Amino acid sequence: MVPEKAQQLAQVADELVDALATAAICADELRAEMGAEVDGNGAGITGPGERPLVDESTLSVFWANKACFLGYTMPFRLAARLSRRPNHYVPVEDLLRDVWEGAMKSPSTVRSTIRHLRKRLSRAGMEDLAAAIHSEGGRYGLILNGDR
């Protein structure tokens, strides 16, 4: 490898390490700010009616003392929209307007993005949050209080 390229890669790696350290510090501060209770095993406890924290500065969702980085993606925007009014269903038309900003998309686009969001949340250990995303008659909601 050319020494210049190796030096550039080393610099990028150092910048990445700094960015990740900053993100970890931010995540710890967010957890502390959320006031998440922790049981004796270190697992987060989330009561009914609490809503996930969708942080636009880290492009992550925080729930039950866990974090899921989504990046600036449609699943992130969808999570932010559903989290705005938990326990309420949002019509597909409103989601298309708010999340996709009125771009010509179909209801199948919403279904596909919901499926992708559920997978990402489940992989991050937030199976309960993923399972709280419900659909009913062409509407979707983040139903946290157990009502369907």
C-alpha positions, 0 to 999 in steps of 0.5 A, a space after each residue: 500500500 502506498 504510504 500516503 494511502 496508509 496515512 489517510 486510512 489511519 487518519 480516518 480510523 482515528 476520526 472514526 474512533 473519536 466519533 464512536 467514543 463521542 456517540 457512546 458518551 452521548 448514549 450514556 447521557 441519554 440513558 441517564 436523562 431518560 431515567 431508565 430504571 434498571 433491575 438487579 441484572 442490569 436489564 432496563 425496565 420500561 413501564 406501560 405508556 412510556 415511549 421510546 426516545 428517538 434521538 435525531 442527533 445520534 439517529 438512534 432509538 433508545 428503549 429499555 436501556 438499549 440503543 438501535 442505530 438506524 441512521 438517516 433512513 426511512 425506518 428511522 423517520 418512520 420510528 420517529 413518526 410513530 413515536 410522536 403519538 404512541 398508542 394512536 393509529 396513523 393512516 397510511 396516507 399520513 405516513 406517506 405524507 409525513 415520512 416520505 414527504 408526499 413522494 409517490 409511494 404505495 401502501 406496500 412501501 409502508 409495509 416493507 419499511 415497517 417490516 425492516 424497522 421491526 427486524 432492526 429493532 429485534 436485532 438490537 434486542 428490542 423485540 418488545 418494541 418491534 412487537 408493539 408496532 401494530 397495523 389495523 385497517 390501513 393504519 399503523 401505530 406504536 401500541 405500548 399500553 397493550 391495547 390493540 
